[in-house]
Amino acid sequence: MVNFFFDGWEPVARILVVGTLGYTALVLLLRVSGKRTLAQMNSFDFVITVAVGASFGRILTARDVPLLEAVAAFALLIVLQHVVATLQVHSRRFNRLVTAEPTLLLHRGEVLHHALRRARITEKELGGAVRKHGLGSLQEAGAVVLEADGTLSVVGPDSAGDGGVLPGADQR
């Protein structure tokens, strides 16, 4: 019969040793890979983060995964992230493929409802971003942009410019 609460000290010791070594290897790999690996995330970065977390969790709990295989999995994921980041820098087409464009949600106090619906953001969330920026209402904001990393950027009323459109913002 399997004991659900305690199965001996050997599995506990394995988790402590493999967890410590795996964590150390992961920190070293992330340090070597550069700041971009830990920067604000686009969708590919998010996938890598989840995959690294899942891999780390698996080596802690699965007895049949050797430490070297786990470190190889970490290295592969980090190398893939580095390759994608390099391709993003060198290829506009590839960058557009893996990175969302910023989306204009509010312009000169006017809520762009179609953009809000597509972005699945409520007017309350928009209002919260405006208030965090120190403005009292949506009408006081020059613009609110949903950035590629999912954050809301608020542009003050004097910064929206007379051109009518913020450069680089998707208004569909």
PEBEL-V588486 format. One line per field, one symbol per residue. burial: # if it has 24 or more other C-alpha atoms within 12 Angstrom, else .. A space follows every 10 residues. Layout:
burial = ???
//
This chain:
burial = .......... ....#..##. .##.##..## ..#...#... ##.##..##. .#..##.### .....##..# #.###.###. ##.##..... .......### ########## ##..##..#. #.#..##.## ......##.# ########.. .######..# .....#..## #.
//
